[in-house]
Amino acid sequence: KRYLGSSWHKLVPRFDHCHIAIMAFQSFGARLGLADVRREDVGYALLAGAVMPSALFDVFHMRAFLLRGLTASDVAYAHSVYWVWNISNDVFAGYWIDRFCAVFGSRLPLVRCLSGVWIIVASFPFIDVGLDPFVHYFISIMMYDGCMSVVCIARGSLVQELGNDERRRIAMGRIGTLCAIPEGLLTLAGMSLWERPAAFRSLLLFASCLSVLFLEVGYRLCRAGIQTTATTAGSRSAFSLRSYLRQLSVQRNFWAFVGMNAVMEMQGTFHSQFNAIVADILMPSFSGAVLPLLGLAGFVAAYAATLFADSYGTYFVIRYAIFGKVLVCVSAAILVAHAIVPPDAAACIVMVLLQVGMSSATKFFDVTVANLADEFSVLASAEVDVTSRMYATHAVFAKPLNSLAPIIATRVLSTESYREMKVAGGEPPWELQRQALRLLIGLPLAVGLVQWASWRRFSLHGKGLLRIQALRRPPK
């Protein structure tokens, strides 16, 4: 009432349009770097945080299946088929989403429908349906990836529909970081309820209901912003596959981005699936506190990265995040090799700093793809929307590495020793700790070196990006 003055009563008939959410962001926007907030920005952020059970899936599903008896051979067999599915469904999704946009004018209805399916699928690993652990694991990752591919590609493509320049797209990502707070809190609650299956399933149900609420509110807020481009989205989606591939083959910045981000996705898959396991092995006395600390570090880093990107651009934020990761891994290897720092302390510091670097770099994935789609339009001298197809092309190279991460991790780590340690409740053997430490430092170091070599060739930043955005013709 104090904020609106005498017009406070107007809230009542317009509550269904979510004005309270908009006012909350506008009231505190100046303090949070969100002085100019549009309703579609908040809507996109809510859609991005609307599948909260997926966070529980990422953190706990591998631990759940390993404790049920899943072996390294089972993981390898599952991913020998899964990587083909992982590539093919992304390629199909990119093409099909563009066709959907051409027919219906926007990808927004698709995001709404399949996000609801994804919410249900993300809970499947934690429901005992009487299946063999291998079969249950295989079905879970196949269904999860199918929903995730379509939703993430369609939702990421909305960034270009809703944001016209990099600064606006960064602001959308900044609001998305705030809307991810409930997801982090639910993950924290899941860690404390993990040992109680009934309570954990109740948490899953609450997360699903809250996700549906976010989804519906986000859809309503985005719908008004999408209406301005719906009439032209179909015509802008029409571009032959041969012309697309011919133009993309000479777009150097896209291939530099693929080289950088494909290996980063492999590292991200490793961290999301194995951070809890590595913490159990290397820090058994305080492993329960590590994941909340990682979540807090990731949130702060992602939000700070959007503030720095406003001044320096996304390119330099990602570049320094890669350099910092390499520096952290080399320093940790030296300190552990000379016994200067205990392994548990070194592992905790490395995991936190790697999470900071990962959150800073991955925050701008959708923004970078949208910028590359703008560059494609200028280079092709046509107003075309190939955002979804760019996601699909990137997936052809990134998805096999996603499957490689769990295969490498389960091969390096002795899954039998880990299972025996959890069942018996004893201290982890030194050989298992050595394996985990080698994996924690070695994999990000190798990934960082590849990223640095690829990203230094990326030139779509600074004046070059401003020139592309100035030349991009507005939709007719």
N, C-alpha and C positions, 0 to 999 in steps of 0.2 A: 504494500500500500504506500509506503514511504517513497518507493522508487517511482511509482506511476502517478502519484498525486491523486487528483480527483477522478482520474480515468481508470482507477483500479478495478471497478466493477465490470469493465469491458473484457476482463479475463474470462469471466464465466462462460459466455456463449462461444468463445474462441479457444477454449482449452483443448479441444480435439485437434487443433492445428499446432499444438506443442509450443505455444508462445512462451511458456514458463522456461523451457529448456533454452530458448534463444535468449531470453532476458538474463538468465543466469550467466551465460557465456559473455554477453555484452557488459554486464555489471562488473565482472572481474577481468574482463579482457585486457584492459590496459596493464594490469599487473602481470598477466601471464603471456604478454606478447600477442594478444588476440584482440586488438582494438577494433578491427573491422571484420565482424563475423557475419556471414550470410547463413540463411537457414539451410541451404543445400550443403554448406560446409559441415554443419553439425550433423545433418542427415547422413552424409558420407562417412563421417567418423563413427556414428552409431552403427551403420552397416558393417564397418570394418571390425567392430568389437562385438558383433551380434552372434558369434558362434563360440561362446565361452567353453563348452565342453571340449572343443578342439585343443585348448591349452592343457586340460587334464589328460587328454589322449597323448599329446606330445611328451609329457613329462612321465607318465606312469605306465603306458601300455607295454613298453619293452620290459620294464621291471616285473610287471604282472605275468607276462608270458614266460620269462626266464624262471620265475619262482614256481610256475606250473610244470616246468620240465622241458621247455623249449631249448634246443641245443644249437650250437654254432652251425652244424650241418643243416638243421631245419631252416635257419635264417638264410643260409646260402642257397638252398633249394628254392625257397619262397621267392627270393629276389632274383633268381635266374629267370623266372617267368615275370615277376613283377616289373622289372626294368623295361621290358617290352611293352607291357600294359601302361606303364608310367609315361613312356614317350608317346604311344599311339593315342591315348585319350587326351593328352594336351594338344597334339596336332589336330585331332578331330574337334576338340573344344574350340580352338582358335578359329577354325573355319566355320564351324556351326554357329558360334556366337556372332560372327560378322554377318552371316546369313539371317540370323534372328533379328539383328539390328536393322538390316535392310528391309525386313518385312514389317516389323513392329515399331521401328523408329528409335528404340532405345534398348539398352541391356538391363535396365532397372527391373522390369518384371521377372526376368530370368534370375537375377540375384536374389530377389525376394523368395521365389519358389524353392530354388535349390539350396538356399541357406537353411531353410526349414528341414530339408532332408538331411543335410550335413550335420545338423544338431543331433538328430537321432542316431546317425551312423557313428558319430564320435563316441557314443556311450556303449557301443556294442562290445568292445573288449572286456568291459567290466561286468558283463552280465553272463552268468554261468548258464550256458545252453547245452551242456553235456557233450561238447565236441572235443576231439583230440586237440591238444595245444597247437600242433602244426596247422591243422585245418582251420581252427579258430583264428590263429594269427594271420594266415594267408587271406581268408575272407575279409578280415578286419582291415588290413592295409589296402586291399584292392578296392573295397567300397569307399574307404576314407579318401583315397587318392582320387577316385573318380569324381566325388562331390567337390573336393577341394580344388581340383583343376578347373572345373567349369566356373565355380563361384569366384575364385581368386582372379582368373583371367577376366571375367565379366566385370567384377567389382573394380579391378585395377584399371580397366578401360574407361570406367566412369570418370577417372581423374581428368582425362582429356576432354570429356564432354562437359565437365563442370568448371574446370580451371583453364584460363586462357594463357597464363604465363607461369614461369617457374615460381615466382614469389607467392602467387595464389595457391599453387599446388603444395608448396612447403607449408603454408598456413593450414591447409586441409590435413596434412600429415601431423601437424602439431596438435590439432584438436583430436585427431585419432589417437594420439598418445595418451591424452587425458581420458578418453573414453575406454582405453584399455585397462584402467585402474581396477574396475570390478573383476576383470579376468585374472589379474595378478592376485587379488585378494582371495578369489575362489581357489586358485592354485595353492596359495598359502594354507587355506583351510583344508585342502585335500591332503597336504603333507601331514597335518596333525590328525586327520581322520583315516589315514591309509590303513592303519592296523585294525580298524573296525569296519568291516565290509558293509554292514547295514547302514551305518552313518555315512559312509562314502557314497553309497548309491543314493541316499537322500540328498546329498550335496549335488550329485549329478542331476537329479530331478529339479532342484532349485536353480541350478545353472541353466538348464534347458528352458525353464519358464522365463527367467530373466532375459535370456537370449531372444526369445520370441517377442518380448516387450521392446527390446532394442531394435529388433528387425522391423517391427511395424511402425514405430515412431520414426526410424531412419528412412523408411520407404516414403512415408507421408511428407517428410521434410524435403527429400530429394526430388519428389515428383514435380514440384513447382519449377525447380531449376531446370529439369530435363525438358520440360514442355517447350522451352524456347528453341531447342535444337532438334526436337523430334521430327520436325517436318523435313529437315535436310539430312538427317543421319542416314537414311536409307540410300539416298543418292551418293553420299560421300563414302559409303561402304563398298560401292561397286568398283572393283578393280581386279583384273584378271590375275590368276595365279602366276602365269608366265611373266607378265609385266612386273608383278611384285617381286619375284625371285631375281629377275634381271636387275632391277633397281637396287635391291637389297645387297646383291653380291658386290657392289661397288661402294656401299655405305660403310666406310672404314670404322666409324665410331660405333656402329652396332656390333661389329665383331670384336672390338676392344672391350665393349661392355659384356659381351657373352663370355669372353675369356676370363674377365675378372669375376663375374657373378656366378658362373657355373661352379667353380671350385669353392666359392664362398657358401653356396647352398649345400655342398657336401659337408663343409665344416659345421654349418648350422644344423644339419640333420644329425650329425654326431653329437653336438652339444644338447640338442633337445631330447634325444633318446638315451644318452649315456651319462649326462651330468649327474643324475641321481645315483647311478651305479658307481661312477668314479668317486663320488663323495663318500659312498659307503665303504669303499676300499681304502682310500687314502686318508679320510678323516672320520673314522668310525665314532669317535667320541663326540663330535659336534656336526655330523653330516646333516642332521635335521635343520640346522641353522644356515647351511650353505645355500640351499636353493632360494629361500626368501631373500637372502643377501644378494644373490644373483638377479632376482627379479627387481629388487629396488635399484641396483646398479644399472640394469638395463633400461628401466623407466627413466631415471635421471639422465642417462647418457642420450637416449633417444630424444628427449625433450630439449636438452641442451644443444644437440646437434641441429635441430630445426632453427634454434636461435642463431647459432653461428652461421648456418647456411643462408640466412637472410642477408648477412653482411658479406660473406666470402663465397657463397655459391655451394652447391652440392658436391661439385667435383673435388674441391680442396678438402672438404670435410671427410669424404671417402678416402682421399689420398693419405691424409694424416692418420686416419684410423688404421689403414693398412700398414703404414710405416711403424706405428706404435705397436701393432701386433707382432711384427717381426722383431722389434727391439725387446719386447717383453719375453718372447720365447727364447731368444738367444741369451738374455740375461738370466732367465730361470735355469736354463741348461748349465750355464757356467756356475751359478750359485749351488745347485744341487750336486754337480759333479765334484766340487771341492768341499762339499759338506759344510758350506757357510750357513745355509738356512735349512732347517729340518724339512723333510719331504711334505709333511702335512701342512705346514705354514706356507711353503712354496706353492703347493697345489692350490690352496685357498686363494692366495694372491693372484696366481695365474688365471684361475677360473673367473675371478671378478674382473680383472683387466681385459681378458678376452671377451667377456660378456659386454663390457663397455664398448670395445671396438666393433663387435658384431652388431650391436644395437645401433651404433652410430652409422655404420655403413649400409645395413639392410633397410634402414628407415626410408631411403630415397629410391627404392627399387621402382615403384610405380611412377614417381616423378621423372626418373631418367627415361623410362620407356615412353612416357608421354612426350618428353622432349625429343626423343629419337623419332617418334611418329611425326612430330612437327617438321623435323629435318627431312624426313622422307617425302612429305607433301611438297616441300620447297624444291628438293632435288628432282622430283618427278614432274614438277610444274603442273600439279593437279591437286584439287582439294579432295583428298582421299583419306579415309579413316582405316588404317591398317594396324591399330593398336593391338587388337586381339591376335592377329596373325603374327605380330612380333613376339608376343608372349609364347605362342605356339612354337615359333622357330627357335627361340631361346631354350624352350623345354627339350628340344631334340638333343641338345648338347649338355644340358644341366641335369636332366633326370637320370641318365645312367650313373652319374656321380652320386646322386642321392642314394641309389641302391648300393653303391660301392662303400659308403660310409659304415653302415651296420655290418657288412660282411667283413671289412677290415677290423672293426672294433671287436667283433665276436671271435675273430681268429687270433688277434693279439692277446685278448683277455682269456683266461681260463674260466669258461662259464661253469664248469663243474666245481672248481674251487670257490667261486663266488656263491654258488647255490649251497654248498656245504657250509660256508662261513655264515650265511644268513640263517640256515636251519639250526646249526649248532650254537650260534650266538657267540662264537669265539673271536679272537683277534685275526685280522686278515694275514695270510702268510706273506713274507717279504717278497717272494717271487711274483705274487699277484700284484703287490704294490708297485714293484718295479715295472711291470707291464703297463699298469694304468698310468704311471707317471710318464713313461716313454710315449704312450699314446697321446696324453694330454698336451705334451709339449711338441712332439714331433709332427703330428698332423697339422696343427695350425701354422707351424713354421713353414712347412712345405707349401701349404695353401697361400700364405702371405707372400712368398717369393714369386709364385705364379701370378698372383693378383698385381703385384707391383710391376712386373714386366708387361702386363696387359694394359693396366690403367694409365700408364704414362703415355700411351698412344692415343688416348681419348682427347679430342679437341673441342667437343661441344660444350663449351663453358665460357664465361666472361663475355667478351665482345662478340665472339662467334655465335653464342647462343642468342644474344640480343639481336644480332643481324638476322638469324633464322626466324625469330619470332616477329620481327618487323616485316620480313618478306612474306610470311605466311598469309595467304589470302583468307579473309573471313568467309564463313559459309554463306552461300547465296540463298 
